[in-house]
Amino acid sequence: MRLSDLRGRTVAVWGAGREGRAAVTAIAAHGPADLVAVDDSANFLSLPWEGPLAEAAPLVTGEQGYARLAAAEIVVRSPGVPNTHPWLVELRARGVTVTQGTALWMADHADRTIGVTGSKGKSTTSSLISHLLAAVDRPNVLGGNIGVPTLDLPDAERYVLELSSYQCSDLTESPRVAVVTALFPEHLDAHGGEAEYYRDKLNLIAYGPRTVVVNGHDPRLALELGDRAVIRAGLPDSVHVATGPDGTDWFHLGDRPLFARGVLPLVGRHNAGNLCVALAVLDALGVDVVAHKDTLAVAVAGFHGLAHRLTEIADPSGLTFVDDTLATSPYAAMHAIDAYDGRPLTVIVGGTDRGLDYAPLATHLAERELTVIGIPDSGSRIVAALAGLPKVRTEVVDDLVDAVRLARSVTPADGVVLLSPAAPSYGRFRNFEHRSEVFAEAIRDTAAG
């Protein structure tokens, strides 16, 4: 379904955030017979619905919104509306067509699009792809979940999109190049279960993309994809890391060395894997990666990691504080912990308790020596899951500020204090940015003490 197919139809846009606003503006331009916006979660944080938006579509809030959704031929939901929402389940049972702005946009732009998803690494990888394409004179626009909603994107020769599992779930067209960086259980409450999450995530590759590039080291991806013909970055026949001409780790394309691993300023094996995927995408698009290796090395060296992802914060004590607040699952926290292997480490965990299984984290830490400090709401449960690990010291405190204060006292001067919560931020914090702000303030305030 394309935007042009909405002409003369009755349409309801579900959600009044940035995605909903973009959808109303785009749909109104195509002449629907009737257009209404519905927000069942309106609260004091909601932005005003006025001016051209209100003229294009009246906003209905609260429980009465369901009647307007049910009366529409087509419902365009925002990504924040979960598949498990009772209204959505009922609408689908009644045969109402449900789609998203990203799906409508993709139907018109798939052939010019590189779509990137994954349970971990999709933001960094999509940013790297966009950055490296620009470096070799391939203009592109970066958007999607990482920033500008697809329906607000300007016309461009090429697009690189970061796509969440929510955005992937309603696609009926695959992008020209589909990229999957990792697959592990996430957002199960919103998708209805692990199998449903994998199904929605992998819907990105369900409609015949020309090329599929995946992280070849991810075990769940290997299981889900089976013998499907895909480019498996990280393995010897694609872009991978191996010993280079100077005896250190280098990025290679097949047996041809490109540049040293040390060129990439991002720490962690997973970030080296993200770059392998990005370079494999360039190769699949016809970029001569070997001929451009010097240009690419300069671009890689100048790439700055995304905020709140292993972002190091200077401290006069000699401790390295690290903001990894976007690590909202145990698997993401495991990657972050691996990035500081070999250094004294204190990890702060805890946030909204979604009932995730933290046994994989306990298994991962079985032979590690580190300190784990739990904060509300899930911190105590995470700490309980680590009980009995002989080298893991655990504490539970009342809030993030107390955790930072305790971390200062238990972490050696050359050590790392890592905020990698393994849980979302909402509930105790407005959002992940607020959690980062509190972390940074606590670092400053406890340094003075």
Secondary structure as UniProt FT lines:
FT   HELIX           3..6
FT   TURN            7..8
FT   STRAND          10..14
FT   HELIX           18..28
FT   TURN            29..30
FT   STRAND          34..39
FT   TURN            40..41
FT   TURN            44..45
FT   HELIX           52..56
FT   STRAND          59..61
FT   HELIX           62..64
FT   HELIX           65..71
FT   STRAND          74..77
FT   TURN            79..80
FT   TURN            83..84
FT   HELIX           86..93
FT   TURN            94..95
FT   STRAND          97..100
FT   HELIX           101..109
FT   HELIX           110..112
FT   STRAND          113..117
FT   HELIX           122..135
FT   TURN            136..137
FT   STRAND          141..144
FT   TURN            145..146
FT   HELIX           150..152
FT   STRAND          159..162
FT   HELIX           165..169
FT   STRAND          177..180
FT   HELIX           188..191
FT   HELIX           194..202
FT   HELIX           203..205
FT   TURN            206..207
FT   STRAND          211..215
FT   TURN            216..217
FT   HELIX           219..225
FT   TURN            226..227
FT   STRAND          231..233
FT   TURN            236..237
FT   STRAND          239..243
FT   TURN            245..246
FT   STRAND          249..253
FT   TURN            254..255
FT   STRAND          256..260
FT   HELIX           261..263
FT   HELIX           269..284
FT   TURN            285..286
FT   TURN            289..292
FT   HELIX           293..301
FT   TURN            307..308
FT   STRAND          311..313
FT   TURN            316..317
FT   STRAND          320..323
FT   TURN            325..326
FT   HELIX           330..339
FT   TURN            340..342
FT   STRAND          345..349
FT   HELIX           359..364
FT   TURN            365..367
FT   STRAND          370..374
FT   TURN            376..378
FT   HELIX           379..385
FT   TURN            386..388
FT   TURN            390..391
FT   STRAND          392..396
FT   HELIX           400..410
FT   TURN            413..414
FT   STRAND          416..419
FT   TURN            427..428
FT   HELIX           432..448
//
